[in-house]
């Protein structure tokens, strides 16, 4: 096991999609557009901006076409969207999405309870989407949920994670997200799972997607850094939540991840102060304080963050 840390990492900002989709109140498209633009300007090379799913099931994403049409695209930034099927893909393609995100679970119980099919069936459903993405020169990213634990079956084995990772790999995924959907992972477990996934897929194309339900997200990111993971998901202001875990606090806050990376001397290419401002902006729109400790501390002091 190598304990040397990488010199640089890629942070994928998921707040505009994974974060906002769980909000109970209606968020106007112009607010989402401004949020995406603020994040683009902060320097993110990948922003998960939309989701082309049925508005019946995810009403907050009903404005995704408007959002994609309204954003100011920053050269070099990949704008991603979640797509559940070919209808969603067609919407994403028409909207000019750069990367489509497909999803599967590492837990059979989770797959059956939430999308009413087996893992194998869920992967098969995405075969046409994957083929269409490649034919249209779009990036394809796979999201693997419940990789560290399931709200229905409990433990998820490393072999299960590796098996579904291989299935997503065989669809042609450029990156695969290893997600702690309910936030139960701890550092040593994270290292075991990440190394097992890396045995079947290039480690530099694996990403860590951690929720902070039990306050372990930053520790889990550090543990992932130690074994060579260089891509991480984060959500500005800690937007989001998990409907499957009572008390879940959602995605790890981008501001906290950036503060950690800055303190470790790891390059991200992202302006932390600009992200703090974006977090304050969207939280004001939602009528609550950001869930980011670092963001709130920096904003309270009115300081520009510098770490010696």
C-alpha positions as CSV (number, residue, x, y, z in Angstrom):
1,X,0.0,0.0,0.0
2,X,1.4,3.4,-1.0
3,X,0.9,6.1,1.6
4,X,2.2,9.0,-0.6
5,X,-0.5,11.5,-1.5
6,X,-1.1,12.7,-5.1
7,X,0.1,16.1,-6.2
8,X,-3.3,17.0,-7.8
9,X,-6.9,15.8,-7.8
10,X,-10.0,16.4,-9.8
11,X,-13.1,17.5,-8.0
12,X,-16.5,16.9,-9.7
13,X,-19.1,19.4,-8.4
14,X,-22.4,17.6,-8.0
15,X,-24.5,20.2,-6.1
16,X,-26.6,21.4,-9.0
17,X,-27.8,17.9,-9.7
18,X,-27.3,15.5,-6.9
19,X,-27.7,18.2,-4.3
20,X,-30.7,20.2,-5.5
21,X,-32.7,17.2,-6.7
22,X,-33.6,16.4,-3.0
23,X,-34.9,19.9,-2.2
24,X,-38.6,20.1,-1.3
25,X,-39.1,23.6,-2.6
26,X,-39.2,24.7,-6.2
27,X,-35.9,26.2,-7.4
28,X,-36.3,28.4,-10.5
29,X,-34.1,27.7,-13.5
30,X,-32.4,31.1,-13.4
31,X,-31.1,30.3,-9.9
32,X,-29.7,26.9,-11.0
33,X,-28.1,28.6,-14.0
34,X,-26.4,31.2,-11.8
35,X,-25.2,28.4,-9.5
36,X,-23.7,26.4,-12.4
37,X,-22.1,29.6,-13.8
38,X,-20.6,30.5,-10.5
39,X,-19.1,27.0,-10.1
40,X,-17.8,27.0,-13.6
41,X,-16.1,30.4,-13.0
42,X,-14.6,28.9,-9.8
43,X,-12.5,26.6,-11.9
44,X,-14.3,23.2,-11.9
45,X,-13.4,21.0,-14.8
46,X,-16.6,18.9,-14.3
47,X,-20.0,20.1,-13.1
48,X,-22.9,17.7,-12.8
49,X,-25.6,20.2,-14.0
50,X,-28.7,18.3,-14.8
51,X,-30.8,15.1,-14.8
52,X,-33.0,14.0,-17.7
53,X,-35.4,11.9,-15.7
54,X,-39.2,12.0,-15.5
55,X,-40.3,15.1,-13.7
56,X,-43.0,12.9,-12.1
57,X,-40.3,11.2,-10.1
58,X,-37.7,14.1,-9.7
59,X,-39.6,17.3,-10.1
60,X,-36.6,19.5,-9.3
61,X,-34.9,18.4,-12.5
62,X,-37.8,19.3,-14.7
63,X,-36.0,22.5,-15.8
64,X,-32.8,20.7,-16.9
65,X,-33.3,21.6,-20.6
66,X,-33.7,25.3,-19.6
67,X,-30.6,25.1,-17.4
68,X,-28.4,23.6,-20.1
69,X,-29.6,26.2,-22.6
70,X,-29.0,29.1,-20.2
71,X,-25.6,28.4,-18.7
72,X,-22.5,30.1,-19.9
73,X,-20.2,27.3,-20.9
74,X,-16.6,27.6,-19.7
75,X,-14.1,26.2,-22.2
76,X,-12.6,23.0,-20.7
77,X,-15.4,22.3,-18.4
78,X,-17.4,19.1,-18.8
79,X,-21.2,19.5,-18.1
80,X,-22.7,16.2,-17.0
81,X,-26.3,14.9,-16.7
82,X,-27.8,11.8,-15.2
83,X,-29.8,9.7,-17.7
84,X,-32.0,6.7,-16.8
85,X,-32.9,5.5,-20.3
86,X,-32.9,6.3,-24.0
87,X,-35.5,9.0,-23.7
88,X,-33.3,10.7,-21.1
89,X,-30.3,10.3,-23.3
90,X,-32.1,11.9,-26.3
91,X,-32.9,14.9,-24.0
92,X,-29.3,15.1,-22.9
93,X,-28.0,14.9,-26.4
94,X,-30.4,17.7,-27.6
95,X,-29.3,19.9,-24.7
96,X,-25.6,19.5,-25.5
97,X,-24.5,17.6,-22.5
98,X,-20.9,16.6,-22.6
99,X,-21.1,13.5,-20.3
100,X,-23.9,11.2,-19.5
101,X,-24.1,9.4,-16.1
102,X,-25.6,6.0,-15.8
103,X,-26.1,4.2,-12.5
104,X,-26.2,0.7,-10.8
105,X,-26.1,-0.6,-7.3
106,X,-23.6,-2.9,-5.6
107,X,-26.5,-4.3,-3.6
108,X,-29.1,-6.6,-5.0
109,X,-31.6,-5.6,-2.3
110,X,-31.1,-1.9,-3.1
111,X,-31.5,-2.5,-6.8
112,X,-34.7,-4.5,-6.3
113,X,-36.3,-2.1,-3.8
114,X,-35.5,1.1,-5.7
115,X,-35.7,0.3,-9.4
116,X,-37.5,-3.1,-9.3
117,X,-34.9,-5.1,-11.1
118,X,-31.7,-7.0,-10.5
119,X,-28.3,-5.5,-10.9
120,X,-27.7,-7.4,-14.1
121,X,-31.0,-6.2,-15.5
122,X,-30.3,-2.6,-14.5
123,X,-26.9,-2.7,-16.3
124,X,-28.6,-4.3,-19.4
125,X,-31.0,-1.4,-19.5
126,X,-28.1,1.0,-20.0
127,X,-26.5,-0.9,-22.9
128,X,-28.3,1.2,-25.5
129,X,-27.5,4.4,-23.7
130,X,-23.8,3.5,-23.4
131,X,-23.7,2.7,-27.1
132,X,-25.4,5.9,-28.1
133,X,-23.1,8.0,-25.9
134,X,-20.0,6.5,-27.7
135,X,-21.6,6.9,-31.1
136,X,-22.1,10.6,-30.3
137,X,-18.6,11.1,-28.9
138,X,-19.9,11.8,-25.4
139,X,-18.2,10.8,-22.2
140,X,-19.8,8.0,-20.2
141,X,-19.6,7.8,-16.5
142,X,-21.0,5.0,-14.3
143,X,-22.2,5.6,-10.7
144,X,-22.1,2.6,-8.4
145,X,-24.3,3.2,-5.4
146,X,-24.2,1.5,-2.0
147,X,-20.6,0.3,-2.5
148,X,-19.9,0.4,1.3
149,X,-23.2,-0.5,2.8
150,X,-26.9,-0.9,2.0
151,X,-30.0,0.3,4.0
152,X,-31.7,-3.0,3.2
153,X,-29.2,-5.8,3.3
154,X,-26.5,-4.1,5.4
155,X,-23.0,-5.3,4.4
156,X,-21.9,-5.2,0.8
157,X,-18.9,-7.3,-0.2
158,X,-15.8,-6.1,-2.0
159,X,-16.5,-8.9,-4.6
160,X,-19.9,-7.4,-5.3
161,X,-18.4,-4.0,-5.8
162,X,-15.7,-5.5,-8.2
163,X,-18.4,-7.5,-10.1
164,X,-20.6,-4.5,-10.8
165,X,-17.5,-2.3,-11.6
166,X,-16.6,-4.8,-14.3
167,X,-20.1,-4.7,-15.7
168,X,-19.9,-0.9,-15.9
169,X,-16.4,-1.1,-17.4
170,X,-17.7,-3.5,-20.1
171,X,-20.3,-0.9,-21.1
172,X,-17.5,1.4,-21.9
173,X,-17.5,3.8,-18.9
174,X,-14.7,6.3,-18.9
175,X,-15.0,6.8,-15.2
176,X,-16.8,4.9,-12.4
177,X,-17.9,6.5,-9.2
178,X,-17.7,4.3,-6.0
179,X,-20.4,5.8,-3.8
180,X,-21.1,5.6,-0.1
181,X,-24.8,6.4,-0.7
182,X,-25.8,6.2,3.0
183,X,-22.6,7.5,4.5
184,X,-21.7,4.4,6.6
185,X,-18.1,3.9,5.4
186,X,-15.0,4.2,7.5
187,X,-11.4,4.7,6.3
188,X,-10.0,1.2,6.5
189,X,-13.1,-0.2,4.8
190,X,-12.9,2.5,2.1
191,X,-9.3,1.5,1.3
192,X,-10.3,-2.2,1.0
193,X,-13.1,-1.4,-1.4
194,X,-11.2,1.1,-3.5
195,X,-8.3,-1.3,-3.9
196,X,-10.6,-4.1,-4.9
197,X,-12.4,-1.9,-7.5
198,X,-8.9,-0.8,-8.8
199,X,-8.1,-4.5,-9.4
200,X,-10.6,-4.5,-12.3
201,X,-10.7,-0.8,-13.4
202,X,-7.9,1.8,-13.8
203,X,-7.4,3.5,-10.4
204,X,-7.0,6.9,-12.0
205,X,-10.5,6.6,-13.5
206,X,-12.2,5.7,-10.2
207,X,-13.8,8.4,-8.1
208,X,-14.9,8.6,-4.5
209,X,-18.4,9.8,-3.8
210,X,-18.9,10.2,0.0
211,X,-21.8,11.2,2.1
212,X,-21.2,12.6,5.6
213,X,-24.0,11.0,7.5
214,X,-21.7,9.7,10.2
215,X,-19.1,12.5,9.9
216,X,-16.6,10.3,8.1
217,X,-16.5,11.8,4.6
218,X,-13.3,13.8,5.0
219,X,-11.5,10.9,6.7
220,X,-12.7,8.6,3.9
221,X,-11.4,11.0,1.3
222,X,-8.0,11.1,3.0
223,X,-8.0,7.3,3.2
224,X,-8.7,7.2,-0.5
225,X,-5.9,9.6,-1.3
226,X,-3.5,7.2,0.5
227,X,-4.4,4.4,-1.9
228,X,-4.2,6.6,-5.0
229,X,-7.7,7.8,-5.8
230,X,-7.5,11.2,-7.5
231,X,-11.1,12.0,-8.4
232,X,-13.7,13.1,-5.8
233,X,-17.3,14.3,-5.9
234,X,-18.5,17.1,-3.6
235,X,-21.5,19.3,-3.3
236,X,-21.3,23.0,-2.7
237,X,-22.7,24.1,0.7
238,X,-23.2,20.4,1.4
239,X,-26.4,20.3,-0.7
240,X,-28.2,17.0,-0.8
241,X,-29.4,14.3,1.4
242,X,-30.0,10.6,1.3
243,X,-33.7,9.5,1.5
244,X,-32.6,6.0,2.5
245,X,-30.8,6.9,5.7
246,X,-32.6,8.7,8.5
247,X,-30.6,11.7,9.6
248,X,-28.3,11.6,6.5
249,X,-26.6,15.0,6.0
250,X,-25.9,14.5,2.3
251,X,-22.9,14.9,0.2
252,X,-19.6,16.1,1.6
253,X,-19.4,19.8,1.2
254,X,-17.1,21.1,-1.5
255,X,-15.7,23.9,0.6
256,X,-14.6,21.4,3.2
257,X,-12.9,19.1,0.6
258,X,-11.1,22.1,-0.9
259,X,-9.9,23.3,2.5
260,X,-8.5,19.8,3.2
261,X,-6.8,19.6,-0.2
262,X,-5.3,23.1,0.2
263,X,-4.0,22.2,3.6
264,X,-2.4,19.0,2.2
265,X,-0.8,21.0,-0.6
266,X,-2.8,19.1,-3.2
267,X,-3.6,21.1,-6.4
268,X,-7.3,21.3,-7.4
269,X,-7.3,24.3,-9.8
270,X,-10.4,25.6,-8.0
271,X,-10.8,29.0,-6.2
272,X,-12.0,28.2,-2.7
273,X,-13.2,31.7,-2.0
274,X,-15.4,31.6,-5.2
275,X,-16.9,28.3,-4.0
276,X,-17.6,29.8,-0.6
277,X,-19.5,32.6,-2.3
278,X,-21.4,30.2,-4.4
279,X,-22.4,28.2,-1.3
280,X,-23.6,31.4,0.4
281,X,-25.6,32.3,-2.7
282,X,-27.5,29.0,-3.1
283,X,-28.0,28.7,0.6
284,X,-29.6,32.2,0.7
285,X,-31.9,31.1,-2.1
286,X,-32.9,28.1,0.0
287,X,-33.4,30.1,3.1
288,X,-30.8,28.2,5.3
289,X,-27.2,28.2,6.3
290,X,-24.7,26.2,4.3
291,X,-23.8,22.8,5.7
292,X,-20.1,23.4,5.1
293,X,-18.0,24.1,8.2
294,X,-15.1,25.5,6.3
295,X,-17.4,27.6,4.1
296,X,-19.2,29.1,7.1
297,X,-16.0,29.8,9.0
298,X,-14.5,31.6,6.0
299,X,-17.7,33.6,5.3
300,X,-18.1,34.6,8.9
301,X,-14.6,36.0,9.0
302,X,-15.0,37.7,5.6
303,X,-11.5,36.4,4.9
304,X,-9.8,35.2,1.8
305,X,-8.5,31.8,2.7
306,X,-4.7,31.3,2.7
307,X,-2.9,28.4,4.4
308,X,0.8,28.5,5.1
